[in-house]
Amino acid sequence: MEYFFAPRALKQLQKFPHNVQVRIITKLDFFCATDSPLFFAESLIQSDLGHYRFRIGDYRVIFDLVKEGLDILYVGHRKDIYR
């Protein structure tokens, strides 16, 4: 399965330090390489941001599942992502 960053999510990712960017990309690669990436995801109650999220340390990746793969909508620190 592949993942695609929305332009907003890509800008958010680029603002993080390099080591955090590498950690997030590495985990996304791991999740997408498995048979069921949704096993590692949590459903969001408020679906106005997206339908699912991955927890990667103190960071959250909010995404929707589309036919082509994962559509990454937001990337942020856990204290700021839901505001």
C-alpha positions as CSV (number, residue, x, y, z in Angstrom):
1,M,0.0,0.0,0.0
2,E,1.2,3.5,-0.7
3,Y,0.7,6.8,1.0
4,F,0.3,10.3,-0.4
5,F,0.8,13.6,1.4
6,A,-1.7,16.4,1.0
7,P,0.2,19.7,0.3
8,R,-0.7,20.9,3.8
9,A,0.6,17.7,5.5
10,L,3.9,17.9,3.5
11,K,4.4,21.5,4.7
12,Q,3.7,20.4,8.3
13,L,6.2,17.5,8.0
14,Q,8.9,19.8,6.6
15,K,8.8,22.1,9.6
16,F,9.9,19.3,12.0
17,P,13.6,18.5,12.7
18,H,15.2,16.0,10.3
19,N,15.3,13.2,12.9
20,V,11.5,13.5,13.5
21,Q,10.8,13.5,9.8
22,V,12.9,10.3,9.3
23,R,11.1,8.7,12.2
24,I,7.6,9.5,10.8
25,I,8.5,8.4,7.3
26,T,10.1,5.2,8.6
27,K,6.9,4.3,10.6
28,L,4.6,5.1,7.7
29,D,6.7,2.8,5.5
30,F,6.4,0.1,8.1
31,F,2.7,0.5,8.5
32,C,2.1,0.4,4.7
33,A,4.3,-2.6,4.3
34,T,2.0,-4.7,6.5
35,D,-1.1,-6.5,5.2
36,S,-3.4,-4.4,7.3
37,P,-2.2,-0.9,8.2
38,L,-5.5,-0.1,9.9
39,F,-4.4,-2.6,12.6
40,F,-2.0,0.1,13.9
41,A,-4.5,3.0,13.4
42,E,-7.2,4.4,15.6
43,S,-10.5,5.7,14.4
44,L,-11.3,9.3,15.0
45,I,-14.5,10.3,16.6
46,Q,-14.6,13.7,14.9
47,S,-14.3,12.9,11.3
48,D,-13.9,16.5,10.2
49,L,-10.1,16.1,10.3
50,G,-9.9,12.7,8.9
51,H,-11.1,9.2,9.7
52,Y,-8.0,7.5,11.2
53,R,-4.8,8.4,12.9
54,F,-1.4,6.8,13.6
55,R,0.4,7.5,16.8
56,I,4.2,7.9,16.2
57,G,5.7,8.9,19.6
58,D,4.4,12.4,20.4
59,Y,3.3,12.9,16.9
60,R,0.1,12.1,15.1
61,V,-0.6,11.4,11.4
62,I,-4.2,11.9,10.4
63,F,-5.3,10.2,7.2
64,D,-8.2,8.8,5.2
65,L,-8.2,5.5,3.4
66,V,-8.6,5.8,-0.3
67,K,-8.6,3.2,-3.1
68,E,-5.0,4.0,-4.0
69,G,-3.7,3.9,-0.4
70,L,-3.5,6.3,2.5
71,D,-4.2,10.0,2.0
72,I,-2.2,11.8,4.7
73,L,-4.1,14.9,5.7
74,Y,-2.3,16.3,8.8
75,V,1.0,15.7,10.6
76,G,1.6,17.3,13.9
77,H,2.5,17.2,17.6
78,R,-0.1,15.6,19.8
79,K,-0.7,18.9,21.7
80,D,-1.5,20.9,18.5
81,I,-3.0,18.4,16.0
82,Y,-6.6,18.4,17.2
83,R,-7.0,22.2,17.5
